[in-house]
Every structure is written in structure tokens, then in C-alpha cells.
Amino acid sequence: MAQRAHVAEHLETSTGLDNRKLAMWLFLASEALFFGSLIATYLLYRGQSQEGPYPHDVFNIPFTSVSSFILLMSSTTMALAVGAAHRGRLHQMRTWLLCTALLGISFLAGQAFEFTEFVHKGLTLSSNLFGSSFYVLTGFHGAHVSVGVLILLSLWVMAARGRIGQHNALNVELAGLYWHFVDIVWILIFTLVYLLDPLAGGGA
Amino acid sequence: MTLAELRGTRRRREEEGEAHAGGLHATTADYIRVAVALFIITSIEVAIYYIEGLRGVLVELFLALSGLKFLLVVMWYMHLRFDSRLFSFLFAFGLTLAVCLFVAALATMKAGLL
């Protein structure tokens, strides 16, 4: 199994690049379009809610800043895990993978807490245009983070069983690309939705 | 040069050598530097959010700072700075399509068709 993965990494391809990595970038390009359309929908309907709650009624910027920082730091630990995998430092790789998964779970816990708070303040999926577009956008992002956490935990278990090593470090790198993508989507959401929207009086 | 400095230099060179051998071009120190930069930029974003005097230019500032964070993650953590240009092209293509979609939807809404 490990030998087959090793051979696959050295296959000649028409592009000279690993097809799995190329496929991952194609997937991320399609994901960029997916999240682009969700963010566009949110921005297009910004300020068009007929009744509250509005963004400035519910957002807690200090709390979301901490969540954003947690996700940013998970990207750092992921990059360290990829680096350790390429250098054959498997113990370090396992540690960083677990740290990344735990940071991802912390982010999700923060999002669950935030959603609960918003619902208590009267903002549901069907309250107004803001609620619908906000929950769909951030909910899909949360779903992507959840999938990322599952991938990371699977990699961690596989690494603990000796099935991930320097010879197939590309598996960790591909998971890393997905994780970093989820992070950059949040960078945009944090700025466009949380920081800019209340300033624009989103819906007020 | 002290013994500790010599050891530090040797470890750094070994790490850089391993990084290149493993197909990477960034070292652990690079990743930490990017993390520090991301932390500083996020702190600046949150700090200027509360400064009343900057309200007039906040949109431009936020877009510039988040663009910088986006570029740091994409270039260093996702290795686009070192990887094949084809990957950069594919990703830029997806982003461009997303922006085109937004502009088209905005134009349609302005025209009252949505």
C-alpha cells in the first residue's frame, strides 16, 4: 500500500505535476466560486431586511475576533504539520495535526455558541434576509470546517497506525490545502460580514 | 560566535536543506513569522474598528488588511509562491469567476430584474 503510494508520487503526467494536487486545486477553484456566490448573495441582500434583528444588534466583534484568531493559528499548525511530514518528523506531524483538529473544534464550538446567542436574540434562518443569507453563508463554512476536522482526525489516526509517513506526505499536504482554503474563506467572511456590515448599517 | 549560536546556525541550515529536499521552500521559522504577521494584522483590524476618527476610510483599510492576510496564507501556507504557476492560474480563475458572478448579479439587481 505504502509502496504503491510512493510509486504514484513519481508517475509521469502530461503536466509534469501530481494529478492529485492538480485535482485538489481544481476543486478549490470550484469551491472559490461556490463561496464567492454565497458571499455575493449576502452582500447583494445587505441592508434590505425589512425588520430586525440587524447585524449591529447581534454581532459580538471581540468574540468573533478570538474565533478568527483561533482559525488563523490552526492554519499555522497545519503548515507546521505539512512541513514535519515532508521532513519525515512523524511525531511532530502527529502533534501538529492534533493541534489543528483541536483548534478547528474550538472554532466550531465558538460558532455553535454564537449561533445559539443569535437565536436567543431573535435571529433565525427565517427571521429576515440578513438571517437567511448569514446562516447559509456561515453555516456552509462551518460544515466545511467540520469536514476538515474529520479529515485531520482520520490522518492523525492513520499516522498513529504508521500509515502516513514521508513517502506519502502529499496526503497531509492535500489536507493542508483544503484547511488553508477554509481559513482564507473565513478571512473574507470576517471582514466583509462582521467588520464591514455593521459599519454600513446593514439593514438598520 | 558562541557555541549556542553555532548550533542554532547549523540547525537552521539542516532544516532549510531538509525543506528543499522535501519539496518545500519555507522553513518552520518562515511559518512562525507569517503567524506573527497574521496576529498583528488581525489585532490592527479589531483595534481600528473602534477608532471613530477612521470611520471614513475603514472600508478601504479593512479590504487592504484582509487582502494582505489572504495573500500571506495563499502564498506561504498554500505554497503558491513556490509551486507551479498552473495552480495559481486555476485558483485565480475560480476567484475571477466568483467576482464576475457578483458583478453580474449586482448589475441584474440594479436593473430591477431580480
Interface residues (C-beta under 8 A of the other chain):
Chain A: T15 G16 L17 K21 L22 W25 L26 L28 A29 S30 E31 A32 L33 F35 G36 S37 I39 A40 T41 L43 L44 I61 P62 S65 S68 F69 L72 M73 S75 T76 M78 A79 L80 V82 G83 H86 R87 G88 Q166 A169 G176 L177 H180 F181 D183 I184 I187 L188 F190 T191 L192 L195 L196 L199
Chain B: E15 E18 A19 G22 G23 L24 A26 T27 T28 Y31 I32 V34 A35 L38 F39 T42 E45 V46 Y49 R55 L58 V59 F62 L63 L65 S66 K69 F70 V73 V74 W76 Y77 M78 S84 L86 F87 L90 F91 F93 G94 L95 L97 A98 V99 L101 F102 A105 L106 M109
